[in-house]
Amino acid sequence: MATQHLVHEGHTHQHGDGCGHVAVPHQDHVDYVHDGHLHRQHDDHVDECEPGAEHTTHSGHVHEHGEGCGHVAIPHQDHIDYVHDGHRHALHDGHWDDH
């Protein structure tokens, strides 16, 4: 799934180990939960990390995410993503997508 290159302007905080934000493995990089969205360090700036328009269904996902499910919940646009098995899951039309 491709990510868009959306620079987060005016971001002065340096994300990394021990920065105080939840780290979420994502494809070939790590996202950081910050101000209700996901940031990734990219070269000398920070990008918003948003999944592309494609949907990748997480087949065989029987766990129902929700309040108290034990996984980190991340507000994302108009829904909640859940960090599970090293990636983010989002409810979509009765199934779970990988973000």
Phi and psi restraints in degrees (value plus and minus 20) as a CYANA .aco file:
   2 ALA   PHI    -100.5   -60.5
   2 ALA   PSI     129.4   169.4
   3 THR   PHI    -129.1   -89.1
   3 THR   PSI     127.9   167.9
   4 GLN   PHI    -102.6   -62.6
   4 GLN   PSI     135.1   175.1
   5 HIS   PHI    -119.7   -79.7
   5 HIS   PSI      69.8   109.8
   6 LEU   PHI    -135.2   -95.2
   6 LEU   PSI      83.9   123.9
   7 VAL   PHI     -88.3   -48.3
   7 VAL   PSI     113.2   153.2
   8 HIS   PHI    -110.7   -70.7
   8 HIS   PSI      79.2   119.2
   9 GLU   PHI     -87.1   -47.1
   9 GLU   PSI     125.2   165.2
  10 GLY   PHI      51.3    91.3
  10 GLY   PSI      -2.4    37.6
  11 HIS   PHI    -106.1   -66.1
  11 HIS   PSI      90.7   130.7
  12 THR   PHI    -120.9   -80.9
  12 THR   PSI     -32.5     7.5
  13 HIS   PHI     -98.1   -58.1
  13 HIS   PSI     114.7   154.7
  14 GLN   PHI    -114.0   -74.0
  14 GLN   PSI      94.5   134.5
  15 HIS   PHI    -101.0   -61.0
  15 HIS   PSI     128.1   168.1
  16 GLY   PHI     144.4   184.4
  16 GLY   PSI    -195.7  -155.7
  17 ASP   PHI     -71.2   -31.2
  17 ASP   PSI     107.3   147.3
  18 GLY   PHI      58.0    98.0
  18 GLY   PSI      -6.9    33.1
  19 CYS   PHI     -97.1   -57.1
  19 CYS   PSI     -32.0     8.0
  20 GLY   PHI      77.4   117.4
  20 GLY   PSI     -20.5    19.5
  21 HIS   PHI    -129.8   -89.8
  21 HIS   PSI     130.0   170.0
  22 VAL   PHI     -84.4   -44.4
  22 VAL   PSI     108.1   148.1
  23 ALA   PHI    -115.7   -75.7
  23 ALA   PSI     112.7   152.7
  24 VAL   PHI    -145.8  -105.8
  24 VAL   PSI      93.7   133.7
  25 PRO   PHI     -79.4   -39.4
  25 PRO   PSI     116.0   156.0
  26 HIS   PHI    -168.6  -128.6
  26 HIS   PSI      91.5   131.5
  27 GLN   PHI      30.8    70.8
  27 GLN   PSI    -137.0   -97.0
  28 ASP   PHI    -121.9   -81.9
  28 ASP   PSI      -1.2    38.8
  29 HIS   PHI    -168.1  -128.1
  29 HIS   PSI    -196.1  -156.1
  30 VAL   PHI    -140.4  -100.4
  30 VAL   PSI     111.6   151.6
  31 ASP   PHI    -115.2   -75.2
  31 ASP   PSI     135.1   175.1
  32 TYR   PHI    -145.1  -105.1
  32 TYR   PSI     110.4   150.4
  33 VAL   PHI     -96.9   -56.9
  33 VAL   PSI      99.7   139.7
  34 HIS   PHI    -171.8  -131.8
  34 HIS   PSI     105.3   145.3
  35 ASP   PHI      36.4    76.4
  35 ASP   PSI      16.0    56.0
  36 GLY   PHI      59.8    99.8
  36 GLY   PSI      -9.9    30.1
  37 HIS   PHI    -164.6  -124.6
  37 HIS   PSI    -195.9  -155.9
  38 LEU   PHI    -131.4   -91.4
  38 LEU   PSI     109.8   149.8
  39 HIS   PHI    -134.0   -94.0
  39 HIS   PSI     131.1   171.1
  40 ARG   PHI    -155.1  -115.1
  40 ARG   PSI     119.9   159.9
  41 GLN   PHI     -93.4   -53.4
  41 GLN   PSI     109.9   149.9
  42 HIS   PHI    -161.9  -121.9
  42 HIS   PSI      92.5   132.5
  43 ASP   PHI      32.3    72.3
  43 ASP   PSI    -140.2  -100.2
  44 ASP   PHI    -123.6   -83.6
  44 ASP   PSI       0.1    40.1
  45 HIS   PHI    -165.9  -125.9
  45 HIS   PSI    -198.7  -158.7
  46 VAL   PHI    -136.9   -96.9
  46 VAL   PSI     114.8   154.8
  47 ASP   PHI    -127.6   -87.6
  47 ASP   PSI     131.8   171.8
  48 GLU   PHI     -94.7   -54.7
  48 GLU   PSI     114.2   154.2
  49 CYS   PHI    -127.6   -87.6
  49 CYS   PSI      84.2   124.2
  50 GLU   PHI    -140.5  -100.5
  50 GLU   PSI     116.4   156.4
  51 PRO   PHI     -86.8   -46.8
  51 PRO   PSI     136.0   176.0
  52 GLY   PHI     -90.0   -50.0
  52 GLY   PSI    -195.5  -155.5
  53 ALA   PHI     -96.1   -56.1
  53 ALA   PSI     -33.9     6.1
  54 GLU   PHI     -91.6   -51.6
  54 GLU   PSI     133.9   173.9
  55 HIS   PHI    -135.1   -95.1
  55 HIS   PSI     106.2   146.2
  56 THR   PHI    -132.7   -92.7
  56 THR   PSI      86.2   126.2
  57 THR   PHI     -90.9   -50.9
  57 THR   PSI     114.0   154.0
  58 HIS   PHI    -108.9   -68.9
  58 HIS   PSI      74.7   114.7
  59 SER   PHI     -92.4   -52.4
  59 SER   PSI     128.4   168.4
  60 GLY   PHI      53.4    93.4
  60 GLY   PSI      -2.5    37.5
  61 HIS   PHI    -104.2   -64.2
  61 HIS   PSI      84.8   124.8
  62 VAL   PHI    -119.0   -79.0
  62 VAL   PSI     -35.3     4.7
  63 HIS   PHI     -93.1   -53.1
  63 HIS   PSI     111.8   151.8
  64 GLU   PHI    -115.1   -75.1
  64 GLU   PSI      96.7   136.7
  65 HIS   PHI    -100.5   -60.5
  65 HIS   PSI     130.9   170.9
  66 GLY   PHI     148.1   188.1
  66 GLY   PSI    -196.4  -156.4
  67 GLU   PHI     -75.2   -35.2
  67 GLU   PSI     106.9   146.9
  68 GLY   PHI      61.9   101.9
  68 GLY   PSI      -9.6    30.4
  69 CYS   PHI     -96.2   -56.2
  69 CYS   PSI     -33.0     7.0
  70 GLY   PHI      77.4   117.4
  70 GLY   PSI     -20.9    19.1
  71 HIS   PHI    -130.0   -90.0
  71 HIS   PSI     130.7   170.7
  72 VAL   PHI     -85.2   -45.2
  72 VAL   PSI     107.5   147.5
  73 ALA   PHI    -118.7   -78.7
  73 ALA   PSI     111.7   151.7
  74 ILE   PHI    -143.8  -103.8
  74 ILE   PSI      95.8   135.8
  75 PRO   PHI     -80.4   -40.4
  75 PRO   PSI     112.7   152.7
  76 HIS   PHI    -166.5  -126.5
  76 HIS   PSI      91.4   131.4
  77 GLN   PHI      30.2    70.2
  77 GLN   PSI    -136.8   -96.8
  78 ASP   PHI    -122.7   -82.7
  78 ASP   PSI      -1.4    38.6
  79 HIS   PHI    -169.0  -129.0
  79 HIS   PSI    -195.8  -155.8
  80 ILE   PHI    -136.7   -96.7
  80 ILE   PSI     110.7   150.7
  81 ASP   PHI    -116.0   -76.0
  81 ASP   PSI     131.2   171.2
  82 TYR   PHI    -143.1  -103.1
  82 TYR   PSI     111.0   151.0
  83 VAL   PHI     -99.8   -59.8
  83 VAL   PSI     100.3   140.3
  84 HIS   PHI    -171.2  -131.2
  84 HIS   PSI     108.6   148.6
  85 ASP   PHI      36.6    76.6
  85 ASP   PSI      16.7    56.7
  86 GLY   PHI      61.6   101.6
  86 GLY   PSI     -10.6    29.4
  87 HIS   PHI    -169.5  -129.5
  87 HIS   PSI     158.2   198.2
  88 ARG   PHI    -118.8   -78.8
  88 ARG   PSI     118.0   158.0
  89 HIS   PHI    -132.7   -92.7
  89 HIS   PSI     122.9   162.9
  90 ALA   PHI    -155.8  -115.8
  90 ALA   PSI     114.7   154.7
  91 LEU   PHI     -88.9   -48.9
  91 LEU   PSI     112.0   152.0
  92 HIS   PHI    -169.8  -129.8
  92 HIS   PSI      93.5   133.5
  93 ASP   PHI      27.8    67.8
  93 ASP   PSI      26.6    66.6
  94 GLY   PHI      63.6   103.6
  94 GLY   PSI     -13.9    26.1
  95 HIS   PHI    -159.3  -119.3
  95 HIS   PSI     154.5   194.5
  96 TRP   PHI    -125.2   -85.2
  96 TRP   PSI     111.4   151.4
  97 ASP   PHI    -121.3   -81.3
  97 ASP   PSI     129.3   169.3
  98 ASP   PHI    -106.8   -66.8
  98 ASP   PSI     114.4   154.4
